[in-house]
């Protein structure tokens, strides 16, 4: 769905019927490691779907204008929206962009937002991400791989299965236990713990 220069995903086989917002992979990922860049599933998807790549670039162009982006997102998102997935592709690229999502999430207190970020590893962004993560309707995971340190205390973590430190629940969708993220609900339930993903 495209409105006022913003392209929103309307779900896929994995997440279910959930609105999503994405940015270009790699170039918006200040916390990416060499491991992450090598195994980036979003980048592979963009290579075979040029239309998605174009949509994500358009989203980034608007996201760089923080006041306009914030105002537009609050204006176009449905008032009744149970769940919203941030960044199927891409990541939080600076602190101001994190603050924009803080305002958007506050404007939709009834919506459960969730996402996974490696930008926690960027010291310049930690404060803004902590502020966003502390919102009651936001579940933000610190993604990590075996080449990274563990995130600060208090974060829910998203591990890859190949990381010997991995602890938590294996993704129910990847394990064949649930049909989608929406059907499972584990990641956007703040009372749950860490999650482990197979490399995909």
Rosetta blueprint (number, residue, H / E / L):
1 X L
2 X E
3 X E
4 X L
5 X L
6 X E
7 X E
8 X E
9 X E
10 X L
11 X L
12 X E
13 X L
14 X L
15 X L
16 X E
17 X L
18 X L
19 X E
20 X E
21 X E
22 X L
23 X L
24 X L
25 X L
26 X L
27 X L
28 X L
29 X L
30 X L
31 X L
32 X L
33 X L
34 X H
35 X H
36 X H
37 X H
38 X H
39 X L
40 X L
41 X H
42 X H
43 X H
44 X H
45 X H
46 X H
47 X H
48 X H
49 X L
50 X H
51 X H
52 X H
53 X H
54 X H
55 X H
56 X H
57 X H
58 X H
59 X H
60 X H
61 X H
62 X H
63 X H
64 X L
65 X L
66 X H
67 X H
68 X H
69 X H
70 X H
71 X H
72 X H
73 X H
74 X H
75 X H
76 X H
77 X L
78 X L
79 X L
80 X L
81 X L
82 X L
83 X E
84 X E
85 X E
86 X E
87 X L
88 X L
89 X L
90 X L
91 X L
92 X L
93 X L
94 X L
95 X H
96 X H
97 X H
98 X H
99 X H
100 X H
101 X H
102 X H
103 X H
104 X H
105 X H
106 X H
107 X H
108 X L
109 X L
110 X L
111 X L
112 X E
113 X E
114 X E
115 X E
116 X E
117 X E
118 X L
119 X H
120 X H
121 X H
122 X L
123 X H
124 X H
125 X H
126 X H
127 X H
128 X H
129 X H
130 X H
131 X H
132 X H
133 X H
134 X L
135 X L
136 X L
137 X L
138 X E
139 X E
140 X E
141 X E
142 X E
143 X E
144 X L
145 X L
146 X L
147 X L
148 X L
149 X L
150 X L
151 X L
152 X L
153 X L
154 X L
155 X L
156 X E
157 X E
158 X E
159 X E
160 X E
161 X L
162 X L
163 X L
164 X L
165 X L
166 X L
167 X L
168 X L
169 X E
170 X E
171 X L
172 X L
173 X L
174 X L
175 X L
176 X L
177 X L
178 X L
179 X L
180 X L
181 X H
182 X H
183 X H
184 X H
185 X L
186 X L
187 X L
188 X L
189 X L
190 X L
191 X L
192 X L
193 X L
194 X L
195 X E
196 X E
197 X E
198 X L
199 X L
200 X L
